[in-house]
Amino acid sequence: MLMQPPDPVAAPSAPGKHSSFDFVAHAPVLDALAGAGCVLGLGCGRGDWSLALARRGTPVLAVDRWVEGLAWLRAQAHGLPLLAVRADLTAPLPLADGSIDGVLLALVLHHLAGAGRAASVLAQIARALRPGGVLAIVEFLPVPPPPGPPLAVRLSPADVLALAAGAGLAGGPPVPVADHVGLYVQRKSA
Ligand SMILES: C[S@@+](CC[C@H](N)C(=O)[O-])C[C@H]1O[C@@H](n2cnc3c(N)ncnc32)[C@H](O)[C@@H]1O
């Protein structure tokens, strides 16, 4: 049987990992960052949120350490104001103080907390945000699965708000955006 040569223009298939974009309500998350000048998508995974923001005309710097996810994202992002960069979020962000308008941290904070790095990463985010800038945190609520990760790794709203406050960010309690998932919109004081 003849083998088909690889199609040079075909995009890679979507990486198999789940994206919160598949089950989280889009409008509350995207609207929280609407109008922001430049958004950081930290722990972007395969980048569905970053693509949605870029398609709205918002410049996005998408960051993750997952090589295949970033490759998929770059293949989708032609012509969009989106840069996908491989980096470890626990390293200092090489961004000037106050240079970013918005940040999206979707289902990433519990990973950082598990590594004992949540407070230091949020401090970096707060430093890079401009006064009045927004951090949108999408996180599992402390409800027994399924769906989602084990209860033991989930953060309570009190934990999330205390971490944000510790970094100098303030905002309201979580708004439900899916089963067991909340959106926390936090701002740096103007
Ligand atoms: C559950 S996935 C969420 C992906 C995407 N934000 C979403 O909502 O679908 C968590 C992502 O965080 C990334 N991540 C976790 N810790 C990281 C770190 N220290 N540096 C870079 N990326 C990290 C993982 O590679 C993964 O893509």
The ligand as a Gaussian input file, in Angstrom:
#p B3LYP/6-31G(d) Opt

LIG

0 1
 C       -5.040000      21.993000      33.432000
 S       -4.001000      22.664000      32.193000
 C       -4.929000      24.136000      31.753000
 C       -4.634000      24.590000      30.352000
 C       -5.472000      25.790000      29.890000
 N       -5.181000      26.977000      30.674000
 C       -6.936000      25.480000      29.960000
 O       -7.620000      26.114000      30.744000
 O       -7.381000      24.602000      29.228000
 C       -2.648000      23.370000      33.120000
 C       -1.565000      23.934000      32.224000
 O       -0.619000      24.609000      33.050000
 C        0.671000      24.322000      32.563000
 N        1.618000      24.489000      33.661000
 C        1.484000      24.039000      34.925000
 N        2.559000      24.399000      35.650000
 C        3.368000      25.095000      34.816000
 C        4.625000      25.734000      34.972000
 N        5.290000      25.702000      36.142000
 N        5.170000      26.360000      33.920000
 C        4.526000      26.381000      32.720000
 N        3.337000      25.803000      32.509000
 C        2.764000      25.156000      33.544000
 C        0.580000      22.889000      32.058000
 O        1.596000      22.600000      31.122000
 C       -0.815000      22.863000      31.459000
 O       -0.803000      23.192000      30.083000

